């Protein structure tokens, strides 16, 4: 179930000041899990340097999620967006990847505006389960069966990245591929805990269905964040 901003902000404590709620609702503060400069390891832009901003909070609940530490927003501090922007703008790369958690649990207009004003290109990875906010140079849609994307993400996505855990997920991938716009990059990525079993299936599938590409989590092999 989609929660309101106020419900997310109050969390388990059930308390928040009007000032804090206003800053949160305006997107001036966001729950930051981590931010760091690294190399993109997945999808269409793999191998390129970027500054990563990981936001906390997600109720999609993928059993194979490798960032479960980011699910509970209450575990992560609310940080001023300007602080995040200053660090991102100090890096040689002019690209910022916003990820999570689920980034669109929060309004991201202020974050996008602040980053764009510093001449940064904006990338986001999302399940598409929450309404789209902000303006982005690249949207990577990674759809989840239990919380399917909203239609607006199919219309806006530049990249579709489907995680393959079992053979039946290929059908789910094709269902989503039919909904995205023409020219959207299509990627199939093995679920990491089943990598050795699933990767050969993906390779053979892509050979037979060349509209897809194979995506792997290269950062795991490079041993980088």
ABEGO torsion letter per residue (X at the ends): XBBBAAAAAAEAAGBBBAAAAAAAAAGABBBBABBBBBBBABEAABGBBBBBBBBBEBAAGBAABAAAAAABAAABBBBBAAAAAAAAAABABABBBBBOEBAAABBAAAAAAAAAAAGBBBBBBBAGABBBBEBBABBBBBBBAABBBBAAAAAABABBBBBBABAAAAAAAAAAAAABBBGBBBBBBBBAAAAAAAAAAAAAAAAABAABBBBBBAAAAAGBX
